[in-house]
Amino acid sequence: MSTTLQSDISDATSSNAALRRFLHGLPGVDQVGAEARAASLGSRSIKTTAKQWALDLAIRMVDLTTLEGMDTPGKVRALCNKAMRPDPADPTCPHTAAVCVYGDLVSVAKDTVAGSDVHVAAVATAFPSGRAARTVRVADTAEAVAAGADEIDMVIDRGAFLAGRYLDVYDDIMAVRQACGPAHLKVIFETGELQTYDNVRRASWLAMMAGAHFIKTSTGKIQPAATLPVTMVMVEAVRDFRAATGRQVGVKPAGGIKTSKDAIKYLVMVNEVAGPDWLDPDWFRFGASSLLNDLLMQRTKMTTGRYSGPDYFTLD
Amino acid sequence: MSTTFDYAPAPESRSIVHIRPSYGLFIGGEFVDGRGQGFKTINPANEDVLAEISEATEADVDAAVTAARKAFRSWSRISGAERGKYLFRIARIIAERSRELAVLESIDNGKPIKESRDVDVPTVAAHFFYYAGWADKLEHAGFGPDPRPLGVAGQVIPWNFPLLMLAWKIAPALATGNTVVLKPAETTPLTALLFAEICQQADLPPGVVNIVTGAGDTGRALVTHADVDKVAFTGSTEVGKAIARAVAGTHKKVTLELGGKAANIVFDDAPIDQAVEGIVNGIFFNQGHVCCAGSRLLVQESIADEVLGRLKARMATLRVGDPLDKNTDVGAINSAEQLAKITELSGVGEAEGAERWSPACELPAKGFWFAPTIFTGVSQAHRIAREEIFGPVLSVLTFRTPKEAVEKANNTPFGLSAGIWTEKGSRILWTASRLRAGVVWSNTFNRFDPTSPFGGYKESGYGREGGRHGLEGYLQ
């Protein structure tokens, strides 16, 4: 399967018609069945040692995010401090994977996290709508990388995707990937706008073929954002893509994951659908803000046996 | 920090269940001692004895039928609305005591708690709610202006879904104004006996529901009793045939729900990930102890390797073990006898040249266990493609064209269920209209709903249970 698929992939990107044939030739997703499978994975009972393990992993996978028009250097510095030391009362608490900010605040973030292992991710390409000329979107990316971003979270042009101009989307991603240089590229689909699981599976393959390091559900600006079944369809895609090409791609659900219980459901799903290889911050991330404090609250409960009030956890 | 996500044990507490050391028969609204030898029911997951169960003799069965006959005089005359009230009350108590019923079912049967909790018990309550609604609307059910009940129903049920089969039998019988004597399977009597307590709690008039426990002799005494007007049986085709012979020439009306060897047909345009889930759910749900299990996978040859690769990867994630652990997917085989049968037929499969595969899984030392198993390279001539194994064993066959798929699917003495997997709507309709099976699922499998009729073609039995159709078997 793997060698024929490799050549299939290069053939598939030779024209828009070929790309359409390839993407529409992927097996369909039955909505009812996919949602039932996700729900059943969500009913696993994760307790005691397994829960402790999962909570620490989830904290390590958080891309702590602020993407507001009112973001300031002060706000971003506070966020970075939180990412480096999520629980000041407990030095054994791991740091988050990254902070995620707008491109103009990358240098502030970079200065603040200097010396730590926390990465700086920047949203780019006319986030969140992606409605700008390719030159503008590429320049947006290049500026964020020049300012020191370790990771770029780009959005695809959903209009082009839904109009069937798959090759335009593919070329966009290739161009942005090139502008990324050494930075890792996450490709956001805005699954709430693509709407069908078939579209999500096609977008996943399209982005992976164009060189994405990560595929990401949402901007957080559109509802619904990440859901368990939509993320599962993407996790199935990265699993199948690795089986076909040998290249591993990460997955990042973002938006709407607010509780530890939800986060653990995602980890169970990743574990059982793609396998333990993806249970690592290099291959799975949560795009979130309020999730972190719930993870910390549950973590403290597991270590002390008591629930503390929200005032015992920092608001940044 | 360990590198793998090891789920810690998550056992459901069994403290909610109070199993008595011994149980009598439930006759005329009271528990009475049986006159037979008595027998033990055990937990198939660890072989612990759970309780002593009375064995009903012919005389006990006669007492139960007499109690049911006496109760029939008034139960058949009260208004449908009044009967509906009792059924709604029973349904509500089942929902309220659902955790207790689920835990007890898993202990006595060996099925995973997630299935008894999420499938069996909710469907039981739904079945009573559904037929409660029919009780005062029978004249609108399409069976004439004034449909009359039959009288006393003798009902014999299997061990694979003890409480659900009880609900399928008792709910329509009571809604239509019949009274019942029900015999649960000898390996799984406990939830039926707890149901007897629920009848008491619901103030159901004495004798409307009678539960007699025992094995084959008790069942024979019940179905051959001269004052039984209706026989309803779910179980093996062999016993079903014996029952059909025994009641031939009598006034008794019969419904039989027997074995199956269902084809689960996967076309090359199927939603593959969901089809794999459907294959797993079709054969490993309830350890494959399902009469409508999708035990024959018919996969289009062009995608067979891909489907099998994905199926094996998926099977490797199945969690086999303690039925009371909330993360268990496959529980214990119900009895030593059934385990021996599955083991024997699997041995035949290997001897006949089919290729056997199971994922690596550690089985508990005590109790009755069988790893999820698939056989590839199976053809129609193999015994494992023809005989019902009634365990977690899948036979994989291939086909080339839709016509061949239908021919192979129908080429069996059974005809209880079938599954079709394709994204193409017209192919679903084309295939379904040619399959000789009572239930055809498309892009899903093993879904049950009280509003949907269920029953078989050919040696899978006759009569329908569930839905409006399920009323017919209990009306004159």
Interface residues (C-beta under 8 A of the other chain):
Chain A: M1 P27 G28 V29 D30 V32 G33 A34 A36 R37 S43 R44 S45 I46 K47 T48 T49 A50 K51 W53 A54 D56 L57 E236 L267 V268 N271 E272 P276 L279
Chain B: M1 S2 T3 T4 F5 D6 Y7 A8 P9 A10 K114 D118 D269 A270 P271 I272 D273 Q274 E277 G278 E306 T317 K326 N327 E423 N443 T444
